[in-house]
Each structure stands twice: as structure tokens, then as C-alpha cells.
Amino acid sequence: MTSRVLGIASLVLMVFALYMALIYAPQEAQQGTPYRIIYFHVPMGILSFVSAYLLGFAGIMFLIKRDLKWDRLAIGAAELGVLCTACSLITGSIWAKPIWGVWWAWDARITLQLLLGLFFIAYFMLRAYLPDREKRAKLAAVFGVLGMIDVPFNYYSIEWWATQHPQPVLRGGGSIDPDMRLALYVSALALTVTCAYLLTRRLAIARVEEEVEYLEHLVHAHE
């Protein structure tokens, strides 16, 4: 029931977010149309940070409780992390080409975001090489906690180091038109609900996968 509600809400909110980002929000004076990608780029970047912290939290809870439901949450969070990080990097590159003249620049924020994406991928590589379910969950939990280290450096990188990446628009000395701010908030809400829906569906699939793995283990044990 919760998953269905989230699915319907995400669909409605995404349609509304597209309207707000592409039609309602005013044109940016200097960057023009390419600026509108900010309404999707910024939320996906934030959600990649949330995914890293959710992965770390799930890892800590598994180490404390030894309950595999936290390992399932960690898997879902890591997969969301791959998705959100990839989307933030891709949308950033699409924006950079007409504004900077290049698809990619090796500045602090972009490099740390790439490292965060590689961390999520490394998490799954680690799991793939550990056949034992309990040992895999334990070591993956420890590794998942390490991913949180990247986030604060990533978040504050555009303030701590000289960078080509734009400065914050919602905090610090950043400023943004109220209609643009509203469109950004709506897009962030829509993408957050969509990610929540995807996570609930992934957790349901993970439970089935775990049951299948357990039954396969029983079959092999009796052969």
C-alpha cells in the first residue's frame, strides 16, 4: 500500500516538477535555457549524499543488530547512490558544455562526486567477491560506513577550495529568484518521493532474493 501511494505521488509530483522547471520558472538572465537543468542536477546531487548516509546508517545498524533487514536497506541505498550520482554527473556535464565549453572539468566538487560514484560501485564489487552471506553483510557494512567520509568534503568543497563549480544558490551567500527557488523545491520533493518509491520496491525485491537464496542453500545442503 505504501509503495503504491509513493508511486502515484511520484508520478504526479514529477509532472508538476517538469511544469515548474520548464515553464513556470523564469529564464536565467545570463545562462538562459541550460540553467533549467539545475532543477534536476542539484536535487540528484543532494540525494546522492543522502544515499551515502543511508548506506552508512544501515551498515552501523547491521553491525549493532546483526539483522539482515539492515543489509537489504544498505543494498537499496547503494543502488540509489549509483543512480543519483550518475544522474548528477550527467546533468552537470550537459550544463557544462554550453556554459563552460567543455563536458568535464577536474575541479574539487566534480572529482569528489565522481569518487562517491566509484565508491558505490566498489561496494557492489566487494559484495560480489564474498560468497558467504553473513561475512558479506558484515564486511560490506564496514565498507559502507566509510562512504560517509566523502560527503562533508564534497558538500563544502566549493567553499574550501578554488573551484570552477558554481557557488551555492540556497545557502551561504547564494541568491536565487523566489520563483526559481520554488521550482527547485518542487523538483527536489518530486525526486525525493521517486527515490523513496524506488527504494521500497527494491527492498521488496531484496526480501524475495533472500528467500530464494535461502531455499537454494537448503537444496544444496540436502544433495
C-alpha positions in Angstrom: 0.0 0.0 0.0 2.8 2.4 0.9 4.6 1.6 -2.3 1.5 2.3 -4.4 0.9 5.6 -2.7 4.5 6.6 -3.2 4.3 5.5 -6.9 1.2 7.6 -7.6 2.7 10.6 -5.6 6.0 10.4 -7.5 4.2 10.4 -10.9 2.0 13.4 -10.0 4.9 15.3 -8.5 7.2 14.7 -11.4 4.7 16.1 -13.9 4.3 19.1 -11.7 8.1 19.4 -11.3 8.5 19.4 -15.1 6.0 22.2 -15.4 7.7 24.2 -12.7 11.2 23.7 -14.1 10.5 24.1 -17.8 7.6 26.6 -17.8 6.9 28.3 -14.5 10.4 29.3 -13.5 11.7 32.4 -15.2 14.6 32.4 -17.7 18.0 32.9 -16.2 19.4 36.2 -17.5 23.0 35.1 -18.3 22.8 31.3 -18.8 19.4 31.1 -20.5 17.8 27.7 -21.1 20.7 25.5 -19.9 20.2 26.9 -16.4 17.0 24.9 -16.1 18.9 21.7 -15.6 19.7 23.0 -12.1 16.2 21.9 -11.0 17.3 18.3 -11.5 21.0 18.4 -11.1 21.0 19.9 -7.6 18.4 17.5 -6.1 20.2 14.5 -7.6 23.4 15.7 -6.1 21.8 16.1 -2.7 20.1 12.7 -2.9 23.5 11.1 -3.7 24.7 12.4 -0.4 21.6 11.1 1.4 22.1 7.7 -0.2 25.7 7.6 1.2 24.5 8.5 4.7 21.6 6.0 4.4 24.1 3.3 3.4 26.4 4.2 6.3 23.4 4.2 8.8 22.2 0.8 7.5 25.8 -0.5 7.9 26.0 0.7 11.5 22.6 -0.7 12.4 23.6 -4.1 10.9 26.8 -4.2 12.9 24.8 -3.4 16.1 21.7 -5.6 15.5 23.0 -8.3 13.1 19.6 -8.2 11.4 19.8 -8.8 7.6 17.0 -6.3 7.0 19.6 -3.6 7.5 21.8 -5.2 4.9 18.9 -5.2 2.5 18.5 -1.4 3.2 22.2 -0.9 2.6 21.9 -2.6 -0.8 19.0 -0.4 -1.8 20.7 2.7 -0.6 23.9 1.9 -2.5 21.9 1.2 -5.7 20.1 4.5 -5.3 23.6 6.1 -4.8 24.8 4.8 -8.1 21.7 6.2 -9.8 21.7 9.6 -8.2 25.4 10.1 -8.5 25.3 9.1 -12.2 22.4 11.5 -12.8 24.1 14.4 -11.1 27.3 13.9 -13.1 25.4 13.5 -16.4 23.2 16.5 -15.9 26.2 18.5 -14.7 28.1 17.6 -17.9 25.1 18.6 -20.1 25.0 22.0 -18.3 28.8 22.5 -18.5 29.1 22.0 -22.3 27.2 25.2 -23.3 28.3 27.2 -20.3 32.0 26.2 -19.8 32.6 25.0 -23.3 33.7 21.5 -22.1 31.9 18.4 -20.9 34.1 17.9 -17.9 36.4 19.9 -15.6 38.6 18.3 -12.9 37.7 20.6 -10.1 37.2 19.6 -6.4 33.4 19.2 -6.4 33.2 17.2 -9.6 36.1 15.0 -8.7 34.8 14.2 -5.3 31.3 13.4 -6.8 33.0 11.0 -9.2 34.8 9.4 -6.3 31.5 9.0 -4.5 30.0 7.2 -7.5 33.1 4.9 -7.7 32.7 4.2 -4.0 29.1 2.9 -4.6 30.4 0.7 -7.5 33.2 -0.6 -5.3 30.7 -1.5 -2.7 29.0 -3.9 -5.1 32.3 -5.3 -6.3 33.1 -6.1 -2.7 29.8 -7.9 -2.2 30.3 -9.8 -5.5 33.6 -11.4 -4.2 32.2 -12.6 -0.9 30.1 -15.7 -1.2 29.2 -16.2 2.5 26.0 -14.2 3.3 26.9 -13.2 6.9 30.5 -12.3 6.1 29.5 -10.4 3.0 27.0 -8.4 5.0 29.5 -7.6 7.8 32.3 -6.5 5.6 30.0 -4.6 3.3 28.6 -2.8 6.4 32.1 -1.7 7.5 32.9 -0.5 3.9 29.6 1.3 3.6 30.3 3.4 6.7 33.4 4.7 5.1 31.4 6.2 2.3 30.1 8.9 4.6 33.6 10.4 4.8 33.3 11.7 1.2 30.1 13.7 1.8 31.2 16.6 4.0 34.3 17.2 1.9 32.1 17.0 -1.2 29.5 19.3 0.2 31.9 22.1 1.3 34.5 21.6 -1.5 33.2 24.7 -3.4 33.8 26.8 -0.3 37.1 25.3 0.9 39.0 25.2 -2.4 39.2 27.3 -5.6 36.8 25.6 -8.0 35.1 26.2 -11.3 31.9 24.8 -10.0 29.2 27.4 -9.3 28.8 28.6 -5.7 25.8 27.6 -3.6 22.4 29.1 -4.6 20.4 28.1 -1.5 22.8 28.7 1.4 25.7 30.9 2.4 25.9 34.0 0.2 23.9 32.4 -2.7 20.8 34.1 -4.0 18.1 32.9 -6.3 14.8 34.3 -7.7 11.8 33.2 -5.5 10.1 31.5 -8.4 13.3 29.6 -9.2 13.6 28.6 -5.6 10.1 27.3 -5.5 10.6 25.3 -8.7 13.8 23.9 -7.2 12.0 22.8 -4.0 9.2 21.2 -6.0 11.7 19.3 -8.2 13.6 18.2 -5.1 10.4 16.9 -3.5 9.4 15.0 -6.6 12.8 13.4 -7.0 12.9 12.5 -3.3 9.5 10.8 -3.4 10.5 9.0 -6.6 13.7 7.7 -4.9 11.7 6.6 -1.8 9.3 4.7 -4.1 12.3 3.0 -5.9 13.8 2.1 -2.5 10.6 0.5 -1.2 10.3 -1.6 -4.4 14.0 -2.6 -4.2 13.6 -3.7 -0.6 10.6 -5.9 -1.6 12.7 -7.5 -4.3 15.6 -8.0 -1.9 13.4 -9.9 0.5 12.4 -12.3 -2.3 16.0 -12.7 -3.4 17.0 -13.5 0.2 14.2 -16.2 0.4 15.3 -17.7 -2.9 19.0 -17.8 -1.7 17.9 -19.5 1.5 15.9 -22.1 -0.4 18.8 -22.8 -2.8 21.1 -23.2 0.3 18.7 -25.8 1.7 18.5 -27.7 -1.6 22.3 -27.8 -1.9 22.6 -28.9 1.7 20.4 -31.9 1.1 22.0 -33.1 -2.1 
